[in-house]
Amino acid sequence: MHHDFVLLAQAGGPQSYMTTVLFFGGMIAIMYFLMIRPQQKQVKDHRTLLAGLKKGDAVVTQGGLIGKIVEIADRELKLEVAQGVKIRVLKSAIQTVTSAEAPKAEDKKEEK
């Protein structure tokens, strides 16, 4: 009886091995297309965004600060977040470039 079990295990061996390899290969391919590739595209798009920054652009940082670029250096830039208020920010902290600046405090007072 023990001898029959060994023959059955050997008969299904190469076929089950190939199925396992194909299964794991498929899982790796799915992970690549769902996780790794989109992440690489996002990093590439962010690098392109940072390379295109210029003085006068309205930007939003990853921390949620909204301001206008007044000075650009290699690794950092200065943002004007309010009239006369400038802060230093790392370039890599810029999340997006906006088309319009945030409403200013004076504009809110005029609306009331």
Secondary structure, 3 states (H helix, E strand, C coil): CHHHHHHHHHHHHHHHHHHHHHHHHHHHHHHHHHHHHHHHHHHHHHHHHHHCCCCCCEEEECCCCEEEEEEECCCEEEEEEECCEEEEEEHHHEEEEECCCCCCHHHHHHHC
